[in-house]
């Protein structure tokens, strides 16, 4: 199996930040729940 890596686009980062949600004890992984993590994910310079 071959893998291909590329930089995440801003659109992909926003999709992850605002649409990926986890239930119950896994809600810890919601990016939007932590403002520092959210800002880092959405910062186009990273």
C-alpha positions in Angstrom: 0.0 0.0 0.0 1.3 3.4 -1.0 0.8 6.5 1.1 0.6 10.1 -0.1 1.1 13.0 2.3 0.2 16.6 1.6 -0.4 19.8 3.6 -3.8 20.3 5.0 -5.9 23.0 3.3 -7.7 25.6 5.3 -11.0 24.1 4.2 -10.0 20.7 5.5 -8.9 22.2 8.8 -12.2 24.0 9.2 -14.1 20.8 8.4 -12.2 18.9 11.2 -12.6 21.8 13.6 -16.3 22.3 13.2 -17.8 19.1 12.0 -15.8 16.3 13.6 -17.6 15.6 16.9 -17.2 12.9 19.4 -19.8 11.6 22.0 -19.6 11.1 25.7 -16.2 10.3 27.1 -14.6 10.9 23.7 -15.8 14.5 23.5 -12.3 15.4 24.9 -11.1 15.0 21.2 -13.4 17.7 19.9 -11.0 20.4 18.6 -13.4 23.2 19.2 -13.6 22.3 22.9 -10.1 23.7 23.4 -9.5 27.2 22.1 -5.7 26.9 21.9 -6.0 23.7 19.9 -8.6 25.3 17.7 -6.5 28.4 17.0 -3.5 26.2 16.2 -5.4 24.0 13.8 -6.9 27.0 12.0 -3.7 29.1 11.8 -2.7 29.0 8.2 1.0 29.6 9.1 1.3 26.1 10.7 
